[in-house]
Amino acid sequence: MALADVKPALLVLADGTVFRGRAFGATGTAIGEVVFNTGMTGYQEVLTDPSYRGQIITFTYPELGNTGVNDEDEESAQPHVRGVVARNLCRTPSNWRMQRTLDAYLQENSIPGIYGIDTRALTRILRSSGAMNGAISNTVLDADELLRKVQAAPCMEGLNLVNEVTTKDIYEWSDPTDGIWEYRPTDAVGGGSPLTVVAIDFGVKRNILRRLASYGCRVIVVPAGTPPEDILKYEPDGIFLSNGPGDPAVVGDGIATTRALLAADKPIFGICMGHQIVGLSLGGETFKLKFGHRGLNQPCGLSQHVEITSQNHGFALREESLGPDVEITHLNLNDRTVAGLRHKTLPIFSVQYHPEASPGPHDADYLFAQFVSMMRDRTAENLSSSATAR
Ligand SMILES: NC(=O)CC[C@H](N)C(=O)O
């Protein structure tokens, strides 16, 4: 983009705050929940993570687009964010894997962006007042007109966005993490036949599927509304509940299906929305956090052991709503909200953060190994009990 082509753009928050900056990406207006992500890397993974559906993302890292965009780092088939807010846009991106610029990518995908605004000031507003709806536009430059559009938009609380992102068709995933990037310990996958995992897709990120495949799973991905009896027809060794966008409390079919699957006594592992759905199916409640956790350095643990984790969520489980069968395994150490749980008697565990770390640190990758060993132990137990019964 030549400097002469730079067009003005506007960001208006629901509280009436106005930021004036410059346009990049698509021509048009985007309305959604304005949130901030503090990660220093991985903007492409963020843009394509289906959990960001319906949101305008402010990147606090001060320069965006330095490494362009490539086909391999897509976390799903398309970007899901509504709009992008940046301090500065890199005009000379360069990377050996780059296929196009961030600007061209956002144009192709009809996503408007605004840059050249004070993202620190914006983030301070979102931290003190909480995440709120807003709009960015390079076609409507009248702040009052844009504010009226923002005020007419639905709020994130109570919004079910899963149907917009879940797979329409059932498919099998067997691609592991590419060998040049693989980081699992070489002894982490024991021998034995591949384990069958049914993944319920609330908006799954590809790197979760890759990590499951890397740990020796054959993954069957099913739409979010799949009834429990259809899931059990695959005779899965375990069930995975994925991440996803919107308010978890209104994903009624997912919660009912998970509740029904508890009775099947199969290992269940949930990530982010999957974790919230595990908690809700066990009788817990969720609530909306003031400004959420979005970034790559969120510390989680209890005492002694701390994991630095990748996160992207706006809702959380209410600790006091979880019954005596639930053990809290991790807290978010910044605000002490629930970050991980396990059931005391059933083979179920879940985390609020993203152990697949795409992007982010790999501290929590052991959770995939934990799921696999839970499934292997279960299979061994079943085999020995059927041998005794004979
Ligand atoms: N990454 C996710 O799965 C997010 C879960 C949920 N939409 C939230 O914002 O809390």
The ligand as a MOL file (V3000), in Angstrom:
LIG
                    3D

  0  0  0     0  0            999 V3000
M  V30 BEGIN CTAB
M  V30 COUNTS 10 9 0 0 0
M  V30 BEGIN ATOM
M  V30 1 N -11.4340 -20.3080 23.1150 0
M  V30 2 C -12.6320 -20.6610 23.5510 0
M  V30 3 O -13.0680 -21.8070 23.4360 0
M  V30 4 C -13.5030 -19.5700 24.1450 0
M  V30 5 C -14.7100 -20.0850 24.8920 0
M  V30 6 C -15.7850 -19.0350 25.0700 0
M  V30 7 N -16.2940 -18.5900 23.7990 0
M  V30 8 C -15.2560 -17.8540 25.8680 0
M  V30 9 O -15.0360 -16.7980 25.3160 0
M  V30 10 O -15.0370 -17.9820 27.0410 0
M  V30 END ATOM
M  V30 BEGIN BOND
M  V30 1 1 1 2
M  V30 2 2 2 3
M  V30 3 1 2 4
M  V30 4 1 4 5
M  V30 5 1 5 6
M  V30 6 1 6 7
M  V30 7 1 6 8
M  V30 8 2 8 9
M  V30 9 1 8 10
M  V30 END BOND
M  V30 END CTAB
M  END
